[in-house]
Amino acid sequence: YPWMQRMNSHSGVGYGTDRRRGRQIYSRYQTLELEKEFHFNRYLTRRR
């Protein structure tokens, strides 16, 4: 996704992984985009 490259291209607070928790830390914008992707993706209702 293009927004991933955009966010990862410059360094800042909240980008990358948090070593203490061992999980991905997303910025507000990234979270918004991920939620959009989730809501508009039909993979949950797609027939298998």
mmCIF entry with sequence, helices, sheets and N, C-alpha, C, O atoms, coordinates in Angstrom:
data_MODEL
# 
_entry.id   MODEL 
# 
_entity.id                         1 
_entity.type                       polymer 
_entity.pdbx_number_of_molecules   1 
# 
_entity_poly.entity_id                      1 
_entity_poly.type                           'polypeptide(L)' 
_entity_poly.nstd_linkage                   no 
_entity_poly.nstd_monomer                   no 
_entity_poly.pdbx_seq_one_letter_code       YPWMQRMNSHSGVGYGTDRRRGRQIYSRYQTLELEKEFHFNRYLTRRR 
_entity_poly.pdbx_seq_one_letter_code_can   YPWMQRMNSHSGVGYGTDRRRGRQIYSRYQTLELEKEFHFNRYLTRRR 
_entity_poly.pdbx_strand_id                 A 
# 
loop_
_entity_poly_seq.entity_id 
_entity_poly_seq.num 
_entity_poly_seq.mon_id 
_entity_poly_seq.hetero 
1 1  TYR n 
1 2  PRO n 
1 3  TRP n 
1 4  MET n 
1 5  GLN n 
1 6  ARG n 
1 7  MET n 
1 8  ASN n 
1 9  SER n 
1 10 HIS n 
1 11 SER n 
1 12 GLY n 
1 13 VAL n 
1 14 GLY n 
1 15 TYR n 
1 16 GLY n 
1 17 THR n 
1 18 ASP n 
1 19 ARG n 
1 20 ARG n 
1 21 ARG n 
1 22 GLY n 
1 23 ARG n 
1 24 GLN n 
1 25 ILE n 
1 26 TYR n 
1 27 SER n 
1 28 ARG n 
1 29 TYR n 
1 30 GLN n 
1 31 THR n 
1 32 LEU n 
1 33 GLU n 
1 34 LEU n 
1 35 GLU n 
1 36 LYS n 
1 37 GLU n 
1 38 PHE n 
1 39 HIS n 
1 40 PHE n 
1 41 ASN n 
1 42 ARG n 
1 43 TYR n 
1 44 LEU n 
1 45 THR n 
1 46 ARG n 
1 47 ARG n 
1 48 ARG n 
# 
_struct_asym.id          A 
_struct_asym.entity_id   1 
# 
loop_
_struct_conf.conf_type_id 
_struct_conf.id 
_struct_conf.pdbx_PDB_helix_id 
_struct_conf.beg_label_comp_id 
_struct_conf.beg_label_asym_id 
_struct_conf.beg_label_seq_id 
_struct_conf.pdbx_beg_PDB_ins_code 
_struct_conf.end_label_comp_id 
_struct_conf.end_label_asym_id 
_struct_conf.end_label_seq_id 
_struct_conf.pdbx_end_PDB_ins_code 
_struct_conf.beg_auth_comp_id 
_struct_conf.beg_auth_asym_id 
_struct_conf.beg_auth_seq_id 
_struct_conf.end_auth_comp_id 
_struct_conf.end_auth_asym_id 
_struct_conf.end_auth_seq_id 
_struct_conf.pdbx_PDB_helix_class 
_struct_conf.details 
_struct_conf.pdbx_PDB_helix_length 
HELX_P HELX_P1 AA1 PRO A 2  ? SER A 9  ? PRO A 2  SER A 9  1 ? 8  
HELX_P HELX_P2 AA2 ARG A 28 ? PHE A 40 ? ARG A 28 PHE A 40 1 ? 13 
# 
_struct_conf_type.id          HELX_P 
_struct_conf_type.criteria    ? 
_struct_conf_type.reference   ? 
# 
_struct_sheet.id               AA1 
_struct_sheet.type             ? 
_struct_sheet.number_strands   2 
_struct_sheet.details          ? 
# 
_struct_sheet_order.sheet_id     AA1 
_struct_sheet_order.range_id_1   1 
_struct_sheet_order.range_id_2   2 
_struct_sheet_order.offset       ? 
_struct_sheet_order.sense        anti-parallel 
# 
loop_
_struct_sheet_range.sheet_id 
_struct_sheet_range.id 
_struct_sheet_range.beg_label_comp_id 
_struct_sheet_range.beg_label_asym_id 
_struct_sheet_range.beg_label_seq_id 
_struct_sheet_range.pdbx_beg_PDB_ins_code 
_struct_sheet_range.end_label_comp_id 
_struct_sheet_range.end_label_asym_id 
_struct_sheet_range.end_label_seq_id 
_struct_sheet_range.pdbx_end_PDB_ins_code 
_struct_sheet_range.beg_auth_comp_id 
_struct_sheet_range.beg_auth_asym_id 
_struct_sheet_range.beg_auth_seq_id 
_struct_sheet_range.end_auth_comp_id 
_struct_sheet_range.end_auth_asym_id 
_struct_sheet_range.end_auth_seq_id 
AA1 1 THR A 17 ? ASP A 18 ? THR A 17 ASP A 18 
AA1 2 ARG A 23 ? GLN A 24 ? ARG A 23 GLN A 24 
# 
loop_
_atom_site.group_PDB 
_atom_site.id 
_atom_site.type_symbol 
_atom_site.label_atom_id 
_atom_site.label_alt_id 
_atom_site.label_comp_id 
_atom_site.label_asym_id 
_atom_site.label_entity_id 
_atom_site.label_seq_id 
_atom_site.pdbx_PDB_ins_code 
_atom_site.Cartn_x 
_atom_site.Cartn_y 
_atom_site.Cartn_z 
_atom_site.occupancy 
_atom_site.B_iso_or_equiv 
_atom_site.pdbx_formal_charge 
_atom_site.auth_seq_id 
_atom_site.auth_comp_id 
_atom_site.auth_asym_id 
_atom_site.auth_atom_id 
_atom_site.pdbx_PDB_model_num 
ATOM 1   N N  . TYR A 1 1  ? 0.831   -1.199  0.000  1.00 0.00 ? 1  TYR A N  1 
ATOM 2   C CA . TYR A 1 1  ? 0.000   0.000   0.000  1.00 0.00 ? 1  TYR A CA 1 
ATOM 3   C C  . TYR A 1 1  ? 0.871   1.256   0.000  1.00 0.00 ? 1  TYR A C  1 
ATOM 4   O O  . TYR A 1 1  ? 1.894   1.308   0.683  1.00 0.00 ? 1  TYR A O  1 
ATOM 5   N N  . PRO A 1 2  ? 0.464   2.262   -0.765 1.00 0.00 ? 2  PRO A N  1 
ATOM 6   C CA . PRO A 1 2  ? 1.297   3.476   -0.866 1.00 0.00 ? 2  PRO A CA 1 
ATOM 7   C C  . PRO A 1 2  ? 1.445   4.230   0.448  1.00 0.00 ? 2  PRO A C  1 
ATOM 8   O O  . PRO A 1 2  ? 2.498   4.810   0.709  1.00 0.00 ? 2  PRO A O  1 
ATOM 9   N N  . TRP A 1 3  ? 0.397   4.230   1.287  1.00 0.00 ? 3  TRP A N  1 
ATOM 10  C CA . TRP A 1 3  ? 0.482   4.975   2.549  1.00 0.00 ? 3  TRP A CA 1 
ATOM 11  C C  . TRP A 1 3  ? 1.498   4.359   3.497  1.00 0.00 ? 3  TRP A C  1 
ATOM 12  O O  . TRP A 1 3  ? 2.050   5.054   4.351  1.00 0.00 ? 3  TRP A O  1 
ATOM 13  N N  . MET A 1 4  ? 1.751   3.063   3.357  1.00 0.00 ? 4  MET A N  1 
ATOM 14  C CA . MET A 1 4  ? 2.763   2.426   4.201  1.00 0.00 ? 4  MET A CA 1 
ATOM 15  C C  . MET A 1 4  ? 4.158   2.947   3.856  1.00 0.00 ? 4  MET A C  1 
ATOM 16  O O  . MET A 1 4  ? 4.951   3.263   4.743  1.00 0.00 ? 4  MET A O  1 
ATOM 17  N N  . GLN A 1 5  ? 4.445   3.032   2.557  1.00 0.00 ? 5  GLN A N  1 
ATOM 18  C CA . GLN A 1 5  ? 5.739   3.565   2.140  1.00 0.00 ? 5  GLN A CA 1 
ATOM 19  C C  . GLN A 1 5  ? 5.902   5.019   2.594  1.00 0.00 ? 5  GLN A C  1 
ATOM 20  O O  . GLN A 1 5  ? 6.978   5.438   3.023  1.00 0.00 ? 5  GLN A O  1 
ATOM 21  N N  . ARG A 1 6  ? 4.810   5.772   2.487  1.00 0.00 ? 6  ARG A N  1 
ATOM 22  C CA . ARG A 1 6  ? 4.869   7.174   2.864  1.00 0.00 ? 6  ARG A CA 1 
ATOM 23  C C  . ARG A 1 6  ? 5.195   7.329   4.351  1.00 0.00 ? 6  ARG A C  1 
ATOM 24  O O  . ARG A 1 6  ? 6.039   8.144   4.724  1.00 0.00 ? 6  ARG A O  1 
ATOM 25  N N  . MET A 1 7  ? 4.532   6.557   5.186  1.00 0.00 ? 7  MET A N  1 
ATOM 26  C CA . MET A 1 7  ? 4.752   6.678   6.621  1.00 0.00 ? 7  MET A CA 1 
ATOM 27  C C  . MET A 1 7  ? 6.135   6.173   7.029  1.00 0.00 ? 7  MET A C  1 
ATOM 28  O O  . MET A 1 7  ? 6.781   6.753   7.901  1.00 0.00 ? 7  MET A O  1 
ATOM 29  N N  . ASN A 1 8  ? 6.586   5.085   6.391  1.00 0.00 ? 8  ASN A N  1 
ATOM 30  C CA . ASN A 1 8  ? 7.856   4.493   6.778  1.00 0.00 ? 8  ASN A CA 1 
ATOM 31  C C  . ASN A 1 8  ? 9.059   5.236   6.212  1.00 0.00 ? 8  ASN A C  1 
ATOM 32  O O  . ASN A 1 8  ? 10.186  5.012   6.653  1.00 0.00 ? 8  ASN A O  1 
ATOM 33  N N  . SER A 1 9  ? 8.833   6.121   5.238  1.00 0.00 ? 9  SER A N  1 
ATOM 34  C CA . SER A 1 9  ? 9.952   6.786   4.582  1.00 0.00 ? 9  SER A CA 1 
ATOM 35  C C  . SER A 1 9  ? 10.632  7.802   5.506  1.00 0.00 ? 9  SER A C  1 
ATOM 36  O O  . SER A 1 9  ? 11.837  8.027   5.401  1.00 0.00 ? 9  SER A O  1 
ATOM 37  N N  . HIS A 1 10 ? 9.862   8.413   6.408  1.00 0.00 ? 10 HIS A N  1 
ATOM 38  C CA . HIS A 1 10 ? 10.484  9.362   7.339  1.00 0.00 ? 10 HIS A CA 1 
ATOM 39  C C  . HIS A 1 10 ? 10.313  8.873   8.774  1.00 0.00 ? 10 HIS A C  1 
ATOM 40  O O  . HIS A 1 10 ? 9.301   8.265   9.122  1.00 0.00 ? 10 HIS A O  1 
ATOM 41  N N  . SER A 1 11 ? 11.316  9.147   9.592  1.00 0.00 ? 11 SER A N  1 
ATOM 42  C CA . SER A 1 11 ? 11.285  8.652   10.965 1.00 0.00 ? 11 SER A CA 1 
ATOM 43  C C  . SER A 1 11 ? 10.547  9.642   11.867 1.00 0.00 ? 11 SER A C  1 
ATOM 44  O O  . SER A 1 11 ? 10.556  10.849  11.623 1.00 0.00 ? 11 SER A O  1 
ATOM 45  N N  . GLY A 1 12 ? 9.916   9.116   12.900 1.00 0.00 ? 12 GLY A N  1 
ATOM 46  C CA . GLY A 1 12 ? 9.192   9.980   13.826 1.00 0.00 ? 12 GLY A CA 1 
ATOM 47  C C  . GLY A 1 12 ? 8.720   9.178   15.016 1.00 0.00 ? 12 GLY A C  1 
ATOM 48  O O  . GLY A 1 12 ? 8.963   7.974   15.096 1.00 0.00 ? 12 GLY A O  1 
ATOM 49  N N  . VAL A 1 13 ? 8.049   9.837   15.940 1.00 0.00 ? 13 VAL A N  1 
ATOM 50  C CA . VAL A 1 13 ? 7.563   9.163   17.140 1.00 0.00 ? 13 VAL A CA 1 
ATOM 51  C C  . VAL A 1 13 ? 6.397   8.242   16.772 1.00 0.00 ? 13 VAL A C  1 
ATOM 52  O O  . VAL A 1 13 ? 5.482   8.643   16.052 1.00 0.00 ? 13 VAL A O  1 
ATOM 53  N N  . GLY A 1 14 ? 6.441   7.031   17.264 1.00 0.00 ? 14 GLY A N  1 
ATOM 54  C CA . GLY A 1 14 ? 5.338   6.109   17.048 1.00 0.00 ? 14 GLY A CA 1 
ATOM 55  C C  . GLY A 1 14 ? 5.500   5.216   15.841 1.00 0.00 ? 14 GLY A C  1 
ATOM 56  O O  . GLY A 1 14 ? 4.655   4.353   15.601 1.00 0.00 ? 14 GLY A O  1 
ATOM 57  N N  . TYR A 1 15 ? 6.568   5.398   15.065 1.00 0.00 ? 15 TYR A N  1 
ATOM 58  C CA . TYR A 1 15 ? 6.764   4.544   13.898 1.00 0.00 ? 15 TYR A CA 1 
ATOM 59  C C  . TYR A 1 15 ? 7.680   3.385   14.254 1.00 0.00 ? 15 TYR A C  1 
ATOM 60  O O  . TYR A 1 15 ? 8.521   3.498   15.145 1.00 0.00 ? 15 TYR A O  1 
ATOM 61  N N  . GLY A 1 16 ? 7.514   2.279   13.558 1.00 0.00 ? 16 GLY A N  1 
ATOM 62  C CA . GLY A 1 16 ? 8.376   1.130   13.793 1.00 0.00 ? 16 GLY A CA 1 
ATOM 63  C C  . GLY A 1 16 ? 7.833   0.266   14.909 1.00 0.00 ? 16 GLY A C  1 
ATOM 64  O O  . GLY A 1 16 ? 6.652   0.344   15.247 1.00 0.00 ? 16 GLY A O  1 
ATOM 65  N N  . THR A 1 17 ? 8.697   -0.561  15.485 1.00 0.00 ? 17 THR A N  1 
ATOM 66  C CA . THR A 1 17 ? 8.254   -1.494  16.516 1.00 0.00 ? 17 THR A CA 1 
ATOM 67  C C  . THR A 1 17 ? 8.686   -1.019  17.894 1.00 0.00 ? 17 THR A C  1 
ATOM 68  O O  . THR A 1 17 ? 9.732   -0.393  18.065 1.00 0.00 ? 17 THR A O  1 
ATOM 69  N N  . ASP A 1 18 ? 7.848   -1.338  18.866 1.00 0.00 ? 18 ASP A N  1 
ATOM 70  C CA . ASP A 1 18 ? 8.183   -1.047  20.258 1.00 0.00 ? 18 ASP A CA 1 
ATOM 71  C C  . ASP A 1 18 ? 8.886   -2.270  20.835 1.00 0.00 ? 18 ASP A C  1 
ATOM 72  O O  . ASP A 1 18 ? 8.294   -3.345  20.923 1.00 0.00 ? 18 ASP A O  1 
ATOM 73  N N  . ARG A 1 19 ? 10.139  -2.108  21.225 1.00 0.00 ? 19 ARG A N  1 
ATOM 74  C CA . ARG A 1 19 ? 10.937  -3.252  21.672 1.00 0.00 ? 19 ARG A CA 1 
ATOM 75  C C  . ARG A 1 19 ? 10.414  -3.839  22.991 1.00 0.00 ? 19 ARG A C  1 
ATOM 76  O O  . ARG A 1 19 ? 10.473  -5.051  23.194 1.00 0.00 ? 19 ARG A O  1 
ATOM 77  N N  . ARG A 1 20 ? 9.909   -2.992  23.876 1.00 0.00 ? 20 ARG A N  1 
ATOM 78  C CA . ARG A 1 20 ? 9.458   -3.460  25.192 1.00 0.00 ? 20 ARG A CA 1 
ATOM 79  C C  . ARG A 1 20 ? 8.265   -4.405  25.075 1.00 0.00 ? 20 ARG A C  1 
ATOM 80  O O  . ARG A 1 20 ? 8.248   -5.477  25.679 1.00 0.00 ? 20 ARG A O  1 
ATOM 81  N N  . ARG A 1 21 ? 7.280   -4.001  24.302 1.00 0.00 ? 21 ARG A N  1 
ATOM 82  C CA . ARG A 1 21 ? 6.078   -4.824  24.177 1.00 0.00 ? 21 ARG A CA 1 
ATOM 83  C C  . ARG A 1 21 ? 6.242   -5.893  23.107 1.00 0.00 ? 21 ARG A C  1 
ATOM 84  O O  . ARG A 1 21 ? 5.567   -6.922  23.135 1.00 0.00 ? 21 ARG A O  1 
ATOM 85  N N  . GLY A 1 22 ? 7.146   -5.639  22.161 1.00 0.00 ? 22 GLY A N  1 
ATOM 86  C CA . GLY A 1 22 ? 7.327   -6.580  21.069 1.00 0.00 ? 22 GLY A CA 1 
ATOM 87  C C  . GLY A 1 22 ? 6.168   -6.570  20.100 1.00 0.00 ? 22 GLY A C  1 
ATOM 88  O O  . GLY A 1 22 ? 5.833   -7.596  19.509 1.00 0.00 ? 22 GLY A O  1 
ATOM 89  N N  . ARG A 1 23 ? 5.549   -5.399  19.935 1.00 0.00 ? 23 ARG A N  1 
ATOM 90  C CA . ARG A 1 23 ? 4.433   -5.303  18.993 1.00 0.00 ? 23 ARG A CA 1 
ATOM 91  C C  . ARG A 1 23 ? 4.561   -4.039  18.151 1.00 0.00 ? 23 ARG A C  1 
ATOM 92  O O  . ARG A 1 23 ? 5.311   -3.123  18.488 1.00 0.00 ? 23 ARG A O  1 
ATOM 93  N N  . GLN A 1 24 ? 3.814   -4.009  17.053 1.00 0.00 ? 24 GLN A N  1 
ATOM 94  C CA . GLN A 1 24 ? 3.868   -2.876  16.137 1.00 0.00 ? 24 GLN A CA 1 
ATOM 95  C C  . GLN A 1 24 ? 3.165   -1.667  16.747 1.00 0.00 ? 24 GLN A C  1 
ATOM 96  O O  . GLN A 1 24 ? 2.076   -1.784  17.310 1.00 0.00 ? 24 GLN A O  1 
ATOM 97  N N  . ILE A 1 25 ? 3.800   -0.513  16.628 1.00 0.00 ? 25 ILE A N  1 
ATOM 98  C CA . ILE A 1 25 ? 3.185   0.731   17.082 1.00 0.00 ? 25 ILE A CA 1 
ATOM 99  C C  . ILE A 1 25 ? 2.802   1.534   15.840 1.00 0.00 ? 25 ILE A C  1 
ATOM 100 O O  . ILE A 1 25 ? 3.647   1.814   14.990 1.00 0.00 ? 25 ILE A O  1 
ATOM 101 N N  . TYR A 1 26 ? 1.532   1.900   15.743 1.00 0.00 ? 26 TYR A N  1 
ATOM 102 C CA . TYR A 1 26 ? 1.061   2.645   14.589 1.00 0.00 ? 26 TYR A CA 1 
ATOM 103 C C  . TYR A 1 26 ? 0.740   4.083   14.973 1.00 0.00 ? 26 TYR A C  1 
ATOM 104 O O  . TYR A 1 26 ? 0.323   4.373   16.094 1.00 0.00 ? 26 TYR A O  1 
ATOM 105 N N  . SER A 1 27 ? 0.946   4.967   14.014 1.00 0.00 ? 27 SER A N  1 
ATOM 106 C CA . SER A 1 27 ? 0.527   6.348   14.229 1.00 0.00 ? 27 SER A CA 1 
ATOM 107 C C  . SER A 1 27 ? -0.993  6.420   14.057 1.00 0.00 ? 27 SER A C  1 
ATOM 108 O O  . SER A 1 27 ? -1.621  5.454   13.623 1.00 0.00 ? 27 SER A O  1 
ATOM 109 N N  . ARG A 1 28 ? -1.572  7.555   14.393 1.00 0.00 ? 28 ARG A N  1 
ATOM 110 C CA . ARG A 1 28 ? -3.021  7.732   14.256 1.00 0.00 ? 28 ARG A CA 1 
ATOM 111 C C  . ARG A 1 28 ? -3.459  7.512   12.816 1.00 0.00 ? 28 ARG A C  1 
ATOM 112 O O  . ARG A 1 28 ? -4.466  6.856   12.552 1.00 0.00 ? 28 ARG A O  1 
ATOM 113 N N  . TYR A 1 29 ? -2.685  8.070   11.890 1.00 0.00 ? 29 TYR A N  1 
ATOM 114 C CA . TYR A 1 29 ? -3.024  7.973   10.470 1.00 0.00 ? 29 TYR A CA 1 
ATOM 115 C C  . TYR A 1 29 ? -2.956  6.526   9.986  1.00 0.00 ? 29 TYR A C  1 
ATOM 116 O O  . TYR A 1 29 ? -3.822  6.074   9.236  1.00 0.00 ? 29 TYR A O  1 
ATOM 117 N N  . GLN A 1 30 ? -1.927  5.808   10.417 1.00 0.00 ? 30 GLN A N  1 
ATOM 118 C CA . GLN A 1 30 ? -1.790  4.405   10.022 1.00 0.00 ? 30 GLN A CA 1 
ATOM 119 C C  . GLN A 1 30 ? -2.961  3.577   10.542 1.00 0.00 ? 30 GLN A C  1 
ATOM 120 O O  . GLN A 1 30 ? -3.500  2.733   9.827  1.00 0.00 ? 30 GLN A O  1 
ATOM 121 N N  . THR A 1 31 ? -3.347  3.825   11.792 1.00 0.00 ? 31 THR A N  1 
ATOM 122 C CA . THR A 1 31 ? -4.467  3.097   12.385 1.00 0.00 ? 31 THR A CA 1 
ATOM 123 C C  . THR A 1 31 ? -5.746  3.360   11.597 1.00 0.00 ? 31 THR A C  1 
ATOM 124 O O  . THR A 1 31 ? -6.520  2.440   11.331 1.00 0.00 ? 31 THR A O  1 
ATOM 125 N N  . LEU A 1 32 ? -5.962  4.625   11.224 1.00 0.00 ? 32 LEU A N  1 
ATOM 126 C CA . LEU A 1 32 ? -7.136  4.988   10.439 1.00 0.00 ? 32 LEU A CA 1 
ATOM 127 C C  . LEU A 1 32 ? -7.157  4.235   9.119  1.00 0.00 ? 32 LEU A C  1 
ATOM 128 O O  . LEU A 1 32 ? -8.191  3.699   8.721  1.00 0.00 ? 32 LEU A O  1 
ATOM 129 N N  . GLU A 1 33 ? -6.015  4.196   8.439  1.00 0.00 ? 33 GLU A N  1 
ATOM 130 C CA . GLU A 1 33 ? -5.921  3.505   7.159  1.00 0.00 ? 33 GLU A CA 1 
ATOM 131 C C  . GLU A 1 33 ? -6.146  2.005   7.317  1.00 0.00 ? 33 GLU A C  1 
ATOM 132 O O  . GLU A 1 33 ? -6.802  1.377   6.486  1.00 0.00 ? 33 GLU A O  1 
ATOM 133 N N  . LEU A 1 34 ? -5.599  1.436   8.389  1.00 0.00 ? 34 LEU A N  1 
ATOM 134 C CA . LEU A 1 34 ? -5.784  0.004   8.638  1.00 0.00 ? 34 LEU A CA 1 
ATOM 135 C C  . LEU A 1 34 ? -7.253  -0.321  8.887  1.00 0.00 ? 34 LEU A C  1 
ATOM 136 O O  . LEU A 1 34 ? -7.755  -1.335  8.402  1.00 0.00 ? 34 LEU A O  1 
ATOM 137 N N  . GLU A 1 35 ? -7.943  0.533   9.639  1.00 0.00 ? 35 GLU A N  1 
ATOM 138 C CA . GLU A 1 35 ? -9.359  0.316   9.913  1.00 0.00 ? 35 GLU A CA 1 
ATOM 139 C C  . GLU A 1 35 ? -10.183 0.438   8.639  1.00 0.00 ? 35 GLU A C  1 
ATOM 140 O O  . GLU A 1 35 ? -11.118 -0.331  8.416  1.00 0.00 ? 35 GLU A O  1 
ATOM 141 N N  . LYS A 1 36 ? -9.822  1.427   7.793  1.00 0.00 ? 36 LYS A N  1 
ATOM 142 C CA . LYS A 1 36 ? -10.497 1.587   6.510  1.00 0.00 ? 36 LYS A CA 1 
ATOM 143 C C  . LYS A 1 36 ? -10.342 0.320   5.675  1.00 0.00 ? 36 LYS A C  1 
ATOM 144 O O  . LYS A 1 36 ? -11.303 -0.193  5.102  1.00 0.00 ? 36 LYS A O  1 
ATOM 145 N N  . GLU A 1 37 ? -9.103  -0.170  5.622  1.00 0.00 ? 37 GLU A N  1 
ATOM 146 C CA . GLU A 1 37 ? -8.796  -1.390  4.875  1.00 0.00 ? 37 GLU A CA 1 
ATOM 147 C C  . GLU A 1 37 ? -9.628  -2.559  5.398  1.00 0.00 ? 37 GLU A C  1 
ATOM 148 O O  . GLU A 1 37 ? -10.160 -3.355  4.624  1.00 0.00 ? 37 GLU A O  1 
ATOM 149 N N  . PHE A 1 38 ? -9.731  -2.645  6.716  1.00 0.00 ? 38 PHE A N  1 
ATOM 150 C CA . PHE A 1 38 ? -10.486 -3.733  7.338  1.00 0.00 ? 38 PHE A CA 1 
ATOM 151 C C  . PHE A 1 38 ? -11.972 -3.657  6.990  1.00 0.00 ? 38 PHE A C  1 
ATOM 152 O O  . PHE A 1 38 ? -12.594 -4.665  6.656  1.00 0.00 ? 38 PHE A O  1 
ATOM 153 N N  . HIS A 1 39 ? -12.537 -2.439  7.074  1.00 0.00 ? 39 HIS A N  1 
ATOM 154 C CA . HIS A 1 39 ? -13.971 -2.290  6.845  1.00 0.00 ? 39 HIS A CA 1 
ATOM 155 C C  . HIS A 1 39 ? -14.360 -2.527  5.395  1.00 0.00 ? 39 HIS A C  1 
ATOM 156 O O  . HIS A 1 39 ? -15.425 -3.078  5.113  1.00 0.00 ? 39 HIS A O  1 
ATOM 157 N N  . PHE A 1 40 ? -13.490 -2.108  4.471  1.00 0.00 ? 40 PHE A N  1 
ATOM 158 C CA . PHE A 1 40 ? -13.838 -2.237  3.060  1.00 0.00 ? 40 PHE A CA 1 
ATOM 159 C C  . PHE A 1 40 ? -13.396 -3.559  2.466  1.00 0.00 ? 40 PHE A C  1 
ATOM 160 O O  . PHE A 1 40 ? -13.759 -3.882  1.335  1.00 0.00 ? 40 PHE A O  1 
ATOM 161 N N  . ASN A 1 41 ? -12.613 -4.333  3.216  1.00 0.00 ? 41 ASN A N  1 
ATOM 162 C CA . ASN A 1 41 ? -12.205 -5.649  2.742  1.00 0.00 ? 41 ASN A CA 1 
ATOM 163 C C  . ASN A 1 41 ? -13.336 -6.636  3.000  1.00 0.00 ? 41 ASN A C  1 
ATOM 164 O O  . ASN A 1 41 ? -13.896 -6.683  4.095  1.00 0.00 ? 41 ASN A O  1 
ATOM 165 N N  . ARG A 1 42 ? -13.663 -7.418  1.986  1.00 0.00 ? 42 ARG A N  1 
ATOM 166 C CA . ARG A 1 42 ? -14.767 -8.366  2.117  1.00 0.00 ? 42 ARG A CA 1 
ATOM 167 C C  . ARG A 1 42 ? -14.275 -9.767  2.453  1.00 0.00 ? 42 ARG A C  1 
ATOM 168 O O  . ARG A 1 42 ? -15.015 -10.741 2.311  1.00 0.00 ? 42 ARG A O  1 
ATOM 169 N N  . TYR A 1 43 ? -13.024 -9.868  2.900  1.00 0.00 ? 43 TYR A N  1 
ATOM 170 C CA . TYR A 1 43 ? -12.450 -11.199 3.118  1.00 0.00 ? 43 TYR A CA 1 
ATOM 171 C C  . TYR A 1 43 ? -13.187 -11.976 4.217  1.00 0.00 ? 43 TYR A C  1 
ATOM 172 O O  . TYR A 1 43 ? -13.174 -13.207 4.211  1.00 0.00 ? 43 TYR A O  1 
ATOM 173 N N  . LEU A 1 44 ? -13.826 -11.275 5.153  1.00 0.00 ? 44 LEU A N  1 
ATOM 174 C CA . LEU A 1 44 ? -14.542 -11.957 6.230  1.00 0.00 ? 44 LEU A CA 1 
ATOM 175 C C  . LEU A 1 44 ? -15.817 -12.628 5.721  1.00 0.00 ? 44 LEU A C  1 
ATOM 176 O O  . LEU A 1 44 ? -16.208 -13.686 6.214  1.00 0.00 ? 44 LEU A O  1 
ATOM 177 N N  . THR A 1 45 ? -16.459 -12.008 4.736  1.00 0.00 ? 45 THR A N  1 
ATOM 178 C CA . THR A 1 45 ? -17.739 -12.525 4.255  1.00 0.00 ? 45 THR A CA 1 
ATOM 179 C C  . THR A 1 45 ? -17.588 -13.303 2.953  1.00 0.00 ? 45 THR A C  1 
ATOM 180 O O  . THR A 1 45 ? -18.569 -13.834 2.433  1.00 0.00 ? 45 THR A O  1 
ATOM 181 N N  . ARG A 1 46 ? -16.371 -13.375 2.422  1.00 0.00 ? 46 ARG A N  1 
ATOM 182 C CA . ARG A 1 46 ? -16.140 -14.066 1.156  1.00 0.00 ? 46 ARG A CA 1 
ATOM 183 C C  . ARG A 1 46 ? -16.333 -15.576 1.325  1.00 0.00 ? 46 ARG A C  1 
ATOM 184 O O  . ARG A 1 46 ? -15.896 -16.167 2.312  1.00 0.00 ? 46 ARG A O  1 
ATOM 185 N N  . ARG A 1 47 ? -16.998 -16.182 0.341  1.00 0.00 ? 47 ARG A N  1 
ATOM 186 C CA . ARG A 1 47 ? -17.222 -17.626 0.403  1.00 0.00 ? 47 ARG A CA 1 
ATOM 187 C C  . ARG A 1 47 ? -15.921 -18.384 0.202  1.00 0.00 ? 47 ARG A C  1 
ATOM 188 O O  . ARG A 1 47 ? -15.089 -18.006 -0.623 1.00 0.00 ? 47 ARG A O  1 
ATOM 189 N N  . ARG A 1 48 ? -15.754 -19.469 0.974  1.00 0.00 ? 48 ARG A N  1 
ATOM 190 C CA . ARG A 1 48 ? -14.532 -20.264 0.841  1.00 0.00 ? 48 ARG A CA 1 
ATOM 191 C C  . ARG A 1 48 ? -14.786 -21.481 -0.048 1.00 0.00 ? 48 ARG A C  1 
ATOM 192 O O  . ARG A 1 48 ? -13.876 -22.276 -0.281 1.00 0.00 ? 48 ARG A O  1 
# 
